[in-house]
Amino acid sequence: MSSLEHLRSGYLYEARFAAMCLENDLDPHPCPGGYLRHDYVVTNSAGNCFRVQVKGTNYQNHNGKKPRYTVHAAWGKEKNPLDCSKVDVFAAHVKELNVWYLIPCLRLTGRAIHLYPNRENSAGRYEKFKENWDCFKV
């Protein structure tokens, strides 16, 4: 994927995230520029704020017999790990299935996370965060 296509995909994931926030009665506030560690500040009806990094994928890879999607929970060209003092929630979108994972930053265990949205009853580490829009209701 070229740099332009990669950038375009990033904007698409962010736009979809903003739309989903609005559908869930949340207010997404985009952050200007690309220098911050988060893409949005999301506010809920109680006025609580959450800093969110948005990423996505449409590429399914195969690890043996278990097809999965991989999203990089990292920031910048150097793929630095997310700094949980600057990001509260990592939002990962699987474009092909239109599924969101909303993972508290402190629950991330590495720079690459593996998602199994098309496997029912998956024991994957992050499956409990699938469509976890309630994480913003705190």
N, C-alpha and C positions, 0 to 999 in steps of 0.2 A: 504494500500500500504506500502510495506516495505521501509526502508531507502534507500536501494540500488535501488529499482524501482523508488522511488521519485527522487533520484539523476540522474538516467539515463534519466527520463522524462525531467528534467531540461536541461540536455545537448542536448537533442533532440530539445527542443523549441529554445534553443540558436542557434543551427546549422541551423534550419529553418529560424530563424530571419536573420542570416548572409546571407543566400542564397537570401532571399527576398530583403535585402539591395542591394546586387549586381545587382539583376534584376531591381531595381529602380535607378540605377546609383549612389548609395551611397557606401561609403567605411566603412565597419565595422571593428573595431579594438578591438579584445577581450582583456579583462583585466585579468591578471594572478591572480590566487588564488581566494578565495571566501571572502576575507576580505573587499573588497570595496563595497560601496552601489550600484554601477552600474556594469553591465555585459559587456557592450560595450561602446566605444566612436565611434560615427558615424560621418564621415565627408562628407560634400556635395561638389559639384564641385567648390563652392566659397571658400572652406576651412573652413567653419563654423563647429564647433564641438558640439555634443550633447551627454550627458551622458545618457545611456539607461539601465533601469532595465527590464529584460525579464522574464515573467511568462506565464503559460498556464494552460489549463484545458481540460479535455475530459469528465467531469462529468456534466450531465444536472440534475438539481433539479427542483422541482415543488413548486411554491409558489401559492397555490390555483389553479387557472386555467391557470397561466402564467408560462410555462416552461422557465427556464433561466439557464445560466451558471454563476458560481461565481468564481472569481479570487481574490486572496489575494494580495492587493497592499501593501505588508509589506516586511520587511527584517529580516533575521536571525531567529534562532530557537524561539526567544521570540515574533516573529511577530510584531516587532516595525514598526510604520508607516514610510513610505518613507520620507526621509529628502530632501525636494526640493532644499536645498542649495547644495546637492550632486547628485541629479538625475534631469534631464531635461524632459525626456519622459519615460512613463511607457508603455511597449509593452506587450499586453495580446493576447495570441493565443488560439483560440478555435480549438483544434486538429480535432475533428470530422467533422467540416465543413470547415476546413482550412481557417479560417477568422482571420485577425489581427485587433486589436484595438490599435491605437497609440495615447496615451492620454498625453497631457502636464501635468507634475507633479502638477503644481499649480491648475489644474482643478479637481484633485481627492478630494473627500469629505469624504473618510473613508478608512479603511483598507480592507474591502471587497467590491468589485464592482460587479454589476450584469449586465450581458450582454444578449441581446435578438437577436442574429444574424439570427435566423430562423423566425423572425416575421417581415413581411413587414410593413413599416410605423410605427414602434415602436416608442413610445415617451420616451423610456428609456434614462436616463441621458447621457449615454456614446455612444449612437448609432451614433451620429454625428462624432465620431472619428473612425468609422469602415473604415478600409483600408485608413487611413489618412496619407499616405506616404508623402504628401506635407508638413507635419509639419517639415520635414527636409530640405525643400527648402528655408527656410527663410534666 
